[in-house]
Amino acid sequence: MTLTAACHCGAVRMETSARPLWLTDCNCSLCRRLGALWLHCDPAEVSFLCGEDETVAYVQGDRTLAMHHCHTCGCTTHWSPKGGGDRMAINARLMEAGAIAGLRIRHFDGAETFGFLD
């Protein structure tokens, strides 16, 4: 099964073959404001169907992650590591609700302990 994510206007669409065991709800200062629900995966498991060059990156704090959003509708689409790496996350809130139904949501304390709260 392939999971597909799309921003509100459809300018950015991506799919992943990742089979997550859970989704992550982070409470760091940025994720809390974005309201994102993260599906972590290897970048090799993600394909952009359109709009890979239609995102704007925001880099904050320790400058290790780039948070991407659609430049047209503003939806946060994904984050990727600065300088490459073997991890990234797609905003699962951009997927059809039925596609992620039943997946556990783990709460991550990105504000203080950098560990899962559950």
C-alpha positions in Angstrom: 0.0 0.0 0.0 1.2 3.5 -0.9 0.4 6.5 1.3 -0.2 9.8 -0.6 -0.1 13.3 0.9 -1.1 16.5 -0.8 -1.2 20.1 0.3 -4.6 22.0 0.2 -4.1 23.4 -3.3 -2.6 20.3 -4.7 0.7 22.0 -5.9 2.7 19.6 -3.7 1.9 15.9 -3.8 4.1 13.0 -2.5 3.8 9.4 -1.8 5.6 6.9 0.5 6.0 3.2 0.6 6.9 3.5 4.3 5.0 1.2 6.7 5.0 3.3 10.0 4.2 1.6 13.3 3.0 5.0 14.6 2.7 8.7 13.9 4.4 11.3 16.0 2.8 14.4 17.7 5.7 16.6 18.8 5.3 19.4 21.4 8.4 21.5 20.4 7.8 25.2 19.9 7.5 24.8 16.1 5.5 21.5 15.7 3.1 22.6 18.4 2.3 25.8 16.4 2.2 23.9 13.1 -0.2 21.2 14.4 1.6 18.6 12.3 1.4 14.9 12.8 4.6 13.3 11.5 5.1 10.1 9.6 8.8 9.4 9.9 10.5 7.6 7.0 13.7 7.2 5.0 13.9 9.7 2.1 14.4 6.8 -0.3 10.8 5.7 0.6 9.4 9.1 -0.6 8.6 10.2 -4.2 7.3 13.6 -5.1 4.5 13.3 -7.6 4.6 17.1 -8.2 5.8 20.3 -6.5 9.1 19.2 -5.0 10.4 22.6 -6.1 7.2 24.4 -5.0 8.0 24.4 -1.3 9.7 27.0 0.9 12.0 25.8 3.6 12.2 27.3 7.1 15.2 26.5 9.2 15.3 27.4 12.9 17.1 26.7 16.1 20.0 24.3 15.8 19.7 24.5 12.0 19.6 20.8 11.5 16.0 20.5 10.0 14.3 22.3 7.2 10.5 22.6 7.6 8.9 22.8 4.2 5.6 24.3 3.3 3.7 24.9 0.0 4.4 28.4 -1.3 0.8 28.7 -2.6 -1.5 27.5 0.2 1.0 27.5 3.1 0.4 23.9 4.2 3.4 22.3 6.0 4.3 19.3 3.9 7.4 17.7 5.4 10.7 18.2 7.1 14.1 17.1 5.9 17.5 17.2 7.4 19.9 20.0 6.4 22.8 18.5 4.6 21.1 15.2 3.7 20.5 12.2 5.9 18.5 9.0 6.3 15.4 10.4 7.9 12.6 12.8 7.1 9.0 13.1 8.0 5.8 13.8 6.0 2.9 15.7 7.6 0.3 12.9 7.9 -2.4 15.5 8.3 -2.1 15.9 4.5 -3.2 12.2 4.0 -6.7 10.9 3.7 -8.0 10.1 7.2 -8.8 6.6 6.3 -5.3 5.9 5.1 -3.8 6.5 8.5 -6.8 5.4 10.7 -5.8 2.9 13.3 -2.1 4.0 13.5 -1.0 4.7 17.0 -0.1 8.4 17.8 2.9 8.7 20.0 3.5 12.0 21.9 7.1 13.2 21.7 8.5 15.7 24.1 10.5 17.9 21.8 10.3 20.8 24.2 12.3 19.3 27.1 13.3 15.6 27.4 13.5 14.6 23.7 11.8 11.3 24.6 8.4 9.8 24.1 5.8 10.6 26.8 3.8 7.4 26.4 
